[in-house]
Amino acid sequence: MSDRKEYQKQYRLKNKEKIKQYRIINKEKNKERAKKNYEKNKEKIKEYSRKYHNDNKESIKEKRAVYRRVNKKKIDKYNKEYQEKNKEKIRKQLNCECGSQFRYDNRYRHYKTKKHIDYLNTL
């Protein structure tokens, strides 16, 4: 078995360009194959993802915190650009069925208000 692995490793090293060209030429075919594989195994993939997330909650949380700490400037820059780009959408006034007006960026706060909840309960 190790001979086979060694052969494969050597083959990949010798034919790097050939493999690269193959991937470029068959990009669409590979995408389609991956899509079919996902559709075929959707439930297994979702179950695995859920299980992995539950088993590694703490390490995922820690990695995200580290990423945010390390890339704070990058994240702040992205958020600032997003707010500039979507200023109209964020500040847009919305009318609710309950009779209230609120800004798009405060919609979830509005959905928790007594007025809105009472209106939904009367429906």
ZIMOCOR-V77872 format. One record per residue. N is the residue number from 1. PSI is psi in degrees with one decimal (NA if undefined). OMEGA is omega as a letter, one per 30 degrees, with the letter a starting at -180 (999 if undefined). D_LAST is the distance of its C-alpha to the last C-alpha in whole Angstrom. Layout:
n = {N	N}
psi = {PSI	PSI}
omega = {OMEGA	OMEGA}
d_last = {D_LAST	D_LAST}
This chain:
n = {1	2	3	4	5	6	7	8	9	10	11	12	13	14	15	16	17	18	19	20	21	22	23	24	25	26	27	28	29	30	31	32	33	34	35	36	37	38	39	40	41	42	43	44	45	46	47	48	49	50	51	52	53	54	55	56	57	58	59	60	61	62	63	64	65	66	67	68	69	70	71	72	73	74	75	76	77	78	79	80	81	82	83	84	85	86	87	88	89	90	91	92	93	94	95	96	97	98	99	100	101	102	103	104	105	106	107	108	109	110	111	112	113	114	115	116	117	118	119	120	121	122	123}
psi = {-39.6	-30.6	-41.2	-46.6	-41.5	-41.5	-45.5	-41.3	-45.8	-40.9	-45.6	-39.6	-42.6	-34.0	34.7	-48.7	-43.0	-44.1	-41.9	-45.5	-41.9	-43.9	-39.1	-45.8	-40.5	25.7	-49.0	-42.1	-41.4	-38.5	-44.8	-41.8	-42.5	-39.3	-45.4	-41.8	-40.9	-46.2	-40.2	-37.5	26.9	-48.9	-42.6	-43.3	-44.9	-42.4	-42.5	-43.5	-44.8	-46.3	-45.4	-45.2	-44.5	-39.1	-26.6	27.8	-49.3	-44.6	-36.2	-45.0	-42.5	-43.5	-40.0	-40.4	-42.9	-44.9	-45.6	-38.0	-45.3	-38.8	29.5	-46.6	-43.1	-44.0	-44.6	-41.7	-45.1	-46.5	-41.6	-45.1	-41.6	-45.1	-38.2	-44.7	-34.2	28.3	-44.3	-48.0	-42.2	-39.4	2.5	133.4	132.7	149.6	131.0	158.3	-25.7	-4.8	-0.5	158.7	141.6	161.8	154.2	-40.7	-9.0	14.4	-39.9	-32.5	-41.3	-41.2	-19.6	-5.1	154.1	-42.6	-46.5	-43.9	-42.8	-40.9	-43.3	-34.4	-25.2	-13.0	NA}
omega = {a	l	l	l	l	l	l	l	l	l	l	l	a	a	a	a	a	l	l	l	l	a	l	a	a	a	a	a	l	l	a	l	l	l	l	l	l	a	a	a	a	a	l	a	l	l	l	a	l	a	l	a	l	a	a	a	a	a	l	l	l	l	l	l	l	l	l	l	a	a	a	a	a	a	l	l	l	a	l	l	l	a	l	a	a	a	a	a	a	a	a	l	l	l	a	l	a	l	a	l	l	l	a	a	l	a	a	l	l	a	l	a	l	a	a	a	l	l	a	l	a	l	999}
d_last = {68	69	72	69	67	69	70	66	67	70	69	66	68	70	68	65	65	65	62	61	61	60	57	57	58	55	52	50	51	50	47	46	48	46	42	43	44	41	39	41	41	37	36	40	39	36	37	40	38	36	39	41	38	38	41	42	39	42	44	41	40	43	44	41	42	46	45	43	46	48	46	45	46	45	42	42	43	41	38	40	40	37	36	38	37	34	34	32	29	29	29	27	24	20	18	14	11	10	14	16	19	21	24	23	25	23	20	20	20	18	15	16	16	15	13	11	10	9	7	5	5	4	0}
